[in-house]
Amino acid sequence: MRLITALRRQHWLFAALGVFVVQNHCGMPGVKHEQLAVHLLERGQFERARREAERALRESPDDADMRVIAAIADASLGNVDGSIGALSEALRRNPDDPRLYAALRSLCTQAGCAELALEALQELQQAPGDNWYIDANIGWALARSGDLERALPVLEAAVAQLTPDVDETEQIVTHHQLSRLYLDTERYADAARVLEGALILRPEDPRLLVGIGECHLRQADEEGAQPYFTRALDATENRLETASLIAQVHYGAGLPRRAIDYYEVAAREHTVTPLILNNLAWTYAEEGIELDRAASLSLRAVKADVDNVVYLDTYAEVLFRQGRADQAIALMHRAIDLEPEGGEHFDYLREQLTRFETRSASLSGS
């Protein structure tokens, strides 16, 4: 299975909510609608959370927190239009609140609704006066929609027109988005320059440091990249996340052995996730080395999420490379049974099964 597969989870929900400081109103008599909305959202009761947020908004229409709660609940229920609508209304009332743009990006990253976000932002752009946040996020939405040609000048203008009063996080996000466009078009020096500019704002920001390191790797300058990766690991508060990101960068640059080194750093963290274990096992398998360790890592991932077809595929690959073809084939049958026909991974899983069966048959006949 593709190494950096984005496994769909609800973690984005709290990433979007996390940019807000939602008051619990502890000590106040009775239970407030906003308090209930947060409580219900945290417990996955999205319909009820949406209703409580609506009740709170009838009392306080300008409450940005509640509009974000409503948006997250809608997105969780599959109502993408409603989710974007809730955030659009919040932005119309609070167009200078950077938290709302962060929530919009978080939701759209998961829901695949960048086109809807773009329409909403362009409508907001029609209001009198200029708004840097709207313009910059239009650049982000264009990039997310795949319109890189239009996104590039918008983001370049946003970086050029920055003023000190712009929220620092939004500045970082815009620099990072522009750097990604430069990377995608192989303008590596420009990407590094933009990230170096953002580094002035946050000299020890791990993601910026990793990004600059990636620019060096893309130019085959591994020696120049390593100091940035070292700084990122030294500066980070989340070694698991940063080590994994550095591993992904090396893997993408065609350096799987170096990716293994950094995945092993991540694997030593007590907060290691099944996805990290899976990615490390897959890389070992692709390289055809340390297959016993790969099997152990992969089995841990499978035990943590027994119905995850990505993890099952990795374990099957490791077993197959160990010469345990029958077990690998059985696992692939299970993965195919779990994946809906026409699902994201279905065709790939079928190809894997055919590959295993063909190779097994050839070995049996030899």
KETORSE-448071 format. One line per 4 residues: their letters; for each residue x, z, y of C-alpha. Coordinates in steps of 0.2 Angstrom, whole numbers, plus 5000, padded with zeros to 4 digits. Layout:
A = X Z Y; ...
end
This chain:
MRLI = 5000 5000 5000; 5006 4997 5018; 5017 5011 5023; 5009 5016 5039
TALR = 4991 5015 5034; 4980 5024 5047; 4970 5035 5036; 4953 5038 5045
RQHW = 4950 5056 5048; 4940 5066 5061; 4956 5073 5069; 4954 5062 5084
LFAA = 4938 5072 5088; 4948 5087 5093; 4962 5076 5101; 4948 5070 5113
LGVF = 4941 5087 5115; 4958 5095 5117; 4961 5087 5134; 4947 5098 5141
VVQN = 4946 5117 5143; 4928 5120 5138; 4922 5137 5143; 4914 5148 5130
HCGM = 4906 5160 5143; 4910 5175 5133; 4901 5191 5138; 4887 5181 5147
PGVK = 4869 5186 5141; 4861 5174 5128; 4869 5159 5121; 4872 5144 5133
HEQL = 4868 5126 5128; 4886 5122 5132; 4893 5136 5121; 4881 5130 5106
AVHL = 4886 5112 5109; 4905 5116 5106; 4901 5128 5091; 4890 5114 5083
LERG = 4903 5100 5086; 4917 5110 5078; 4906 5112 5063; 4902 5094 5061
QFER = 4884 5096 5066; 4884 5081 5077; 4865 5078 5080; 4863 5096 5085
ARRE = 4878 5096 5096; 4872 5080 5105; 4855 5089 5108; 4863 5104 5115
AERA = 4875 5094 5126; 4860 5085 5133; 4851 5101 5137; 4866 5107 5146
LRES = 4867 5091 5156; 4849 5093 5162; 4855 5110 5170; 4872 5103 5176
PDDA = 4872 5084 5177; 4890 5084 5183; 4897 5094 5169; 4911 5082 5163
DMRV = 4915 5093 5147; 4897 5091 5141; 4898 5072 5143; 4913 5072 5133
IAAI = 4905 5083 5119; 4890 5071 5119; 4902 5056 5118; 4911 5063 5103
ADAS = 4895 5068 5094; 4889 5050 5097; 4905 5042 5091; 4905 5054 5075
LGNV = 4887 5048 5072; 4892 5029 5073; 4884 5027 5090; 4898 5018 5099
DGSI = 4887 5012 5113; 4881 5029 5116; 4898 5036 5116; 4905 5024 5128
GALS = 4889 5026 5139; 4891 5045 5140; 4909 5043 5145; 4905 5029 5158
EALR = 4892 5041 5166; 4905 5055 5167; 4918 5043 5175; 4905 5037 5187
RNPD = 4902 5055 5193; 4921 5060 5191; 4931 5044 5193; 4947 5054 5197
DPRL = 4947 5066 5182; 4961 5060 5171; 4954 5070 5156; 4940 5058 5155
YAAL = 4952 5043 5153; 4961 5052 5140; 4945 5056 5130; 4940 5037 5132
RSLC = 4956 5031 5125; 4956 5044 5111; 4938 5039 5106; 4942 5020 5107
TQAG = 4958 5021 5097; 4947 5027 5082; 4931 5018 5085; 4938 5001 5088
CAEL = 4928 4999 5104; 4941 4994 5117; 4930 4979 5122; 4916 4991 5127
ALEA = 4928 5002 5136; 4934 4987 5145; 4917 4982 5151; 4913 5000 5157
LQEL = 4929 5001 5166; 4927 4984 5175; 4909 4989 5180; 4917 5005 5188
QQAP = 4930 4994 5196; 4916 4987 5207; 4913 5003 5216; 4920 5003 5234
GDNW = 4938 5008 5236; 4953 5007 5225; 4956 5019 5210; 4972 5019 5201
YIDA = 4965 5027 5186; 4952 5013 5183; 4965 4999 5186; 4978 5007 5174
NIGW = 4965 5010 5160; 4959 4992 5162; 4976 4987 5158; 4976 4998 5143
ALAR = 4959 4991 5137; 4965 4973 5139; 4980 4977 5128; 4969 4986 5115
SGDL = 4958 4971 5115; 4972 4960 5111; 4972 4951 5128; 4991 4954 5131
ERAL = 4993 4940 5144; 4980 4948 5156; 4986 4966 5152; 5004 4964 5156
PVLE = 5002 4960 5175; 4989 4974 5177; 5000 4987 5169; 5015 4981 5179
AAVA = 5005 4983 5195; 4999 5000 5189; 5017 5006 5187; 5023 4998 5203
QLTP = 5009 5006 5213; 5011 5024 5206; 5010 5038 5219; 5015 5056 5217
DVDE = 4997 5062 5217; 4993 5053 5200; 4991 5064 5185; 5008 5065 5176
TEQI = 5001 5062 5159; 4992 5047 5165; 5008 5040 5172; 5017 5043 5156
VTHH = 5003 5034 5146; 5004 5019 5158; 5023 5018 5156; 5022 5019 5137
QLSR = 5008 5006 5136; 5018 4994 5147; 5034 4997 5136; 5024 4993 5120
LYLD = 5019 4976 5128; 5037 4972 5132; 5042 4977 5114; 5029 4966 5107
TERY = 5036 4951 5117; 5054 4956 5112; 5058 4961 5130; 5068 4976 5124
ADAA = 5078 4979 5140; 5062 4979 5150; 5054 4991 5138; 5069 5003 5139
RVLE = 5069 5002 5158; 5051 5007 5159; 5053 5021 5147; 5069 5027 5157
GALI = 5058 5027 5172; 5045 5039 5163; 5059 5050 5157; 5062 5055 5175
LRPE = 5045 5063 5175; 5048 5071 5158; 5067 5071 5153; 5064 5079 5136
DPRL = 5048 5070 5131; 5050 5067 5112; 5039 5051 5112; 5048 5043 5127
LVGI = 5065 5047 5119; 5060 5040 5102; 5053 5025 5112; 5070 5022 5120
GECH = 5078 5024 5103; 5067 5011 5096; 5072 4999 5110; 5090 5001 5104
LRQA = 5085 4998 5086; 5076 4982 5090; 5092 4976 5098; 5102 4981 5082
DEEG = 5110 4995 5091; 5108 5009 5079; 5123 5018 5086; 5115 5018 5104
AQPY = 5098 5023 5096; 5104 5039 5087; 5107 5050 5102; 5089 5048 5108
FTRA = 5082 5052 5091; 5093 5068 5090; 5087 5073 5108; 5069 5070 5103
LDAT = 5071 5081 5087; 5080 5095 5098; 5067 5094 5111; 5051 5093 5101
ENRL = 5039 5107 5097; 5032 5097 5082; 5047 5092 5071; 5035 5086 5058
ETAS = 5027 5073 5070; 5043 5068 5079; 5053 5066 5063; 5039 5056 5055
LIAQ = 5038 5045 5071; 5057 5042 5070; 5055 5037 5052; 5041 5025 5056
VHYG = 5052 5017 5069; 5067 5015 5057; 5055 5007 5044; 5048 4995 5056
AGLP = 5066 4990 5061; 5070 4986 5043; 5080 5002 5040; 5071 5010 5025
RRAI = 5086 5021 5020; 5086 5029 5037; 5068 5030 5037; 5070 5041 5021
DYYE = 5082 5052 5030; 5069 5056 5043; 5054 5058 5032; 5065 5070 5022
VAAR = 5066 5080 5038; 5048 5080 5040; 5045 5084 5022; 5055 5101 5024
EHTV = 5042 5107 5037; 5029 5119 5031; 5016 5109 5039; 5020 5093 5030
TPLI = 5005 5082 5027; 5000 5072 5012; 5002 5056 5022; 5020 5061 5025
LNNL = 5023 5064 5007; 5015 5048 5002; 5025 5038 5015; 5041 5046 5009
AWTY = 5037 5042 4990; 5032 5024 4995; 5049 5021 5003; 5058 5028 4989
AEEG = 5048 5017 4977; 5051 5001 4988; 5070 5005 4987; 5069 5008 4969
IELD = 5079 5025 4971; 5075 5043 4967; 5059 5039 4957; 5057 5056 4949
RAAS = 5057 5064 4967; 5045 5050 4973; 5033 5054 4958; 5034 5072 4963
LSLR = 5030 5069 4981; 5017 5056 4977; 5008 5068 4965; 5007 5081 4978
AVKA = 4999 5069 4990; 4986 5064 4976; 4982 5082 4972; 4978 5085 4990
DVDN = 4966 5071 4991; 4961 5064 4974; 4950 5050 4980; 4962 5043 4993
VVYL = 4965 5025 4987; 4981 5024 4997; 4989 5039 4989; 4983 5033 4972
DTYA = 4991 5016 4975; 5008 5024 4979; 5008 5035 4964; 5003 5020 4953
EVLF = 5018 5010 4961; 5030 5024 4957; 5024 5026 4939; 5025 5007 4937
RQGR = 5043 5007 4943; 5047 5021 4931; 5041 5010 4917; 5025 5019 4915
ADQA = 5014 5003 4916; 4999 5010 4906; 4997 5025 4918; 4999 5014 4933
IALM = 4986 5002 4928; 4974 5016 4924; 4977 5023 4942; 4974 5006 4949
HRAI = 4957 5004 4940; 4952 5021 4947; 4957 5016 4965; 4947 5000 4963
DLEP = 4932 5009 4957; 4933 5020 4973; 4936 5006 4985; 4920 4997 4990
EGGE = 4920 4978 4986; 4924 4970 5003; 4932 4986 5009; 4948 4987 5019
HFDY = 4960 4989 5004; 4950 4980 4990; 4959 4964 4989; 4976 4972 4990
LREQ = 4971 4984 4976; 4966 4969 4965; 4982 4961 4968; 4992 4976 4963
LTRF = 4982 4978 4947; 4985 4959 4943; 5004 4962 4947; 5005 4977 4935
ETRS = 4995 4969 4921; 5005 4953 4922; 5021 4961 4922; 5016 4973 4908
ASLS = 5010 4958 4897; 5026 4949 4900; 5036 4964 4894; 5025 4966 4879
GS = 5028 4948 4874; 5046 4948 4876
end
